[in-house]
Amino acid sequence: MELKSIKKYETFEELKADKQPVTNYEESIKNHKAFEEFIMLLRANIVTMGGDDGAKTEK
């Protein structure tokens, strides 16, 4: 995976003007699938983590 340099923008208009079209369809599909997989893993992680639902446990 190659890293692209991060460009800083002064205004939102600069960011909008610099949008590059996606020319590699397969690359965009692969990125989308990886993103979906990441979201599924994140959801699974949140479910298994549990959390404080307000119930107090006796020790």
MODELLER restraints for C-alpha pairs under 7 A, 6 or more apart:
rsr = mdl.restraints
at = mdl.atoms
rsr.add(forms.Gaussian(group=physical.xy_distance, feature=features.Distance(at['CA:9:A'], at['CA:15:A']), mean=6.06, stdev=0.5))
